[in-house]
Amino acid sequence: MKNISLLAIACSLLLTTTVTFAQNAKPSPAATTSETLANGATITINYSQPALKGRTMGKDVEPMEDKVWRAGANEATVFETSKDITIDGKSLPAGKYGFFVLVHGGEWTLIFNKTWKQWGAFQYKEADDALRVAVKAGKTKAPVERLTYTISKSGAVSLAWGNTEATFHVR
């Protein structure tokens, strides 16, 4: 009888732990990528990784045409640089920025906004933009299920999701 009671308690604890873990699992987990460039600037991108899960970008899931997107999920994506840099030839002072994207056809406007601590793009204000850079979006070599950022030592920063990739250059 004592063994049956202990087994019942153990099963109950296991079930409670499993349910708690399942409730805490995030569909868009937090991710960070960071790189120190040749000029000594450290670039860090903090974001959440949404997954396509069979959905179509621009139709079922962001980014939507002509609508500001947080370039991730949950809180706004944060782009941080330890030193003054240039992005595709345009100056950006050292600091933290909310990183947003505005898609218009094959052109993506990359937005570095002074308000970095915000949920999504719901409080986004164009007046707070520190820098906007236009880039052409291209195709990935293979589909990317989860939004992924990469930073190379040479300063190429890429955002890849689905079959789309946008790259900009930091110096």
N, C-alpha and C positions, 0 to 999 in steps of 0.2 A: 504494500500500500504506500509505503514511504517513497519507493522508487517511482511509482506512478505519479505521485504529487510532484516530485522533483522534475520528472519528464514534462509534466504539464506546465510547470513554471518556466522551464527552459524553452519550450515551444512558444509560450506566450511572449517571452523576452525577444526571441528571434523574430517573431512576427511584428512586434512593436518596432524593433530596430529597422527591419526591412521597409515598413510603411513610412517611418520617419525619413529614412534615406531617400525613398522614392519621392516624397513630398519636397525634399530639399534639392533634388537634382534639377538643374536649370536647363531649359530647352535651348538657351543661347548662352553657353558658358563664357566666363570672362577669359580674356587672353591678353598677352602683352608681347610685343616685339621691340627689341632695342638694339642699337648698333652705334659704336663710336666710329665716326668718319675720319678720314685722313687729316682733315683740318682741326681735329680734336673735339668737334661738337658731338655730343651724344644725343641721338634722336630716339625717343621712346613713344610708342603708340599703345594706348590702353583702350581696349574695345571689347564688345561682346560679339560672339560668333553665331549669327543666325544660320540655320540650315535651310536648304531649299525644300526638302521633303516632298519632292514631286511637284512643287509649285513653280510658276513661271515668273521670273523677274519682270517688273514693269506691268504685270497684269494681276497676279495674286499676291505679290510681295514686293516691297520696295527694293530698289529705287523706282519711283514712279516718274513719268515724264513731267518735267517742269515743276516738281515739288521738292523742296529741300528735305534731304534725308540725313539722318544722324551718322551715316556711314558705318553702321553696326546695328546692334540691338540694345534695348534697355537704356542705360544712361548714354549721353552723347559720347562719341569717340573722342579721346583726348590725345592731341599731338603735342609733344613737349620737346623743346630743344634747349640744350644747356648753353649755347652760344648764339650770337647773331648769325643768320644763314641767308642764303638766297634759294628760292624755289623757282626753278626754270627761269632764273635771271632776275627775279623780283625779291626784294628784301623782306625778311621777317625777323624781328628782334627776338632775342632769347626769351623763353617763357612757355606757359601752358596755353593751349588753344583748344576750343571745341572744333572738331573737324567735321565738316558737312560736305555733301555733294549735291549738286543740282544737275540733273541729266536733261539734255536737250538733243535728241537724236544721237548721233555718234560722238557729240562733244559733251564732255563732263566739265563743269565748273567746280573746282576744288576750293572750299571755303575754310579759312582759318579765322575763327571767331574769338574775340576776347573773352566771351563768357563760356568757360570750359566746363563749369559744374552745373549741369542741367539734365533733366530727364528728357530723353529723345530730342526732338526738334520743336517741341510744343511752345517753348519760350524763346525760340530763335528770333533774333532781331538783326536785320541787315545792317543797321546803323552801327552795330558792334563788330562788324567784319574788320579784321586787321589786314587781310590779303585775300584776293581771289585770283585763281590761276586756271586758265582753260587748257584742257588736254583732250586728245583724241582717245577714245576707248578702243581697244582692240579685242581680239579673240584669244582665249587661253589655248594652250596646247591640248589640254584635256579638261573635262568638266570639273569644277571645284564645288563640292557639296556645301562646305562651310566657308563663310566669308573669311578670307585669310589675307593678312598684311605681311609683306616681307620688306626688309631693308638690306641693301647690299653695302659692303665696305666702300664702294665707289659713290654711294649716295643715291642709287636708284631705289625709289620707294614704290611698291606695287600693291594694289588692292585687287584681289581676284575673287570672283564669285560667279558660279554658274559657268557660262562660256565667255564671260566678259572680264577684261583686265584693263586697268588704268594705271599708268606709270608716270611719276614725276621725278625730277632730279634735284637733290639737295646738295648745295656746295657751301 
